[in-house]
Amino acid sequence: MSFFEKLFANKETETGMDSRNIPQHVAIIVDGNGRWANRRGMPRNYGHREGSKNLKKIVKICSEIGVRYLTVYAFSTENWKRPKTEVDALMALLLEYLKNADVELEGENIKIRVIGEKKELSEEIKKEIHKVEESTKNNSGLTLTIALNYGGRDEIVSAVRAIGREIKKGVINPEDIDEKYISQRLYTADIPDPDLIIRTSGEKRISNFLLWQSAYSELWYSDVLWPDFRREHLIQAIRDYQKRNRRYGGI
Ligand code: FPP
């Protein structure tokens, strides 16, 4: 066995993952923070705080494993329906995450991006998004995309409106529109579609997350609540993904 063969063989036996077939883009519907806290007799916001701490750990693990893009569903366009106290607490937590991210992820070479409708966000959050996106934009490691005030249908509606305006101005003809053209008008224009979508907490829904982009994604569900989601669960998801035969509609 050559040195390189040994190197790869060791990597495979240690985690059971095939290091040559790591999903390039993993997207996670982080779910179960509230139930995790309730089970401990604690307020829901305590669960969100633990969920936020866990995200930092999972970002580093993804980066170590060789995942290039990680996208997390932090706040959906529907989450505004929650009680104001919870929405306020979530916004405060997201702000804190964005403020501390570059320091806490220092040395990790992580690029941070936020997708979603920014109009409804506070000026403070918008400022922080701009700051963290600017300060990490030249990093060449994992791209962490935080979906904040994000809705898949909302994203498609915005793209359709933009294209409608282009037609009205005479910039394009309806016949020029193809899948690529639409993809380029989504928030995710510069990142590949997710290979693997994970949802924690036992729910088996896509919940308006990356509707267009998930057309050929592999889905993996776990009963584990997000604050308890560990390295071993991620590895389990990736191993399961590696057993699948992605045919993209072919045979
Ligand atoms: C799901 O738990 C989580 C959310 C609604 C989003 C908040 C996510 C975090 C705080 C994770 C960290 C993310 C960032 C970017 C800081 P839930 O409230 O739906 O749980 P439940 O289904 O048990 O009620």
Residues whose N, C-alpha, C, O or C-beta is under 5 A from the ligand:
A	BS01	FPP	V30 D31 G32 N33 G34 R35 W36 H48 G51 S52 L55 Y73 A74 F75 L93 L94 Y97 I146
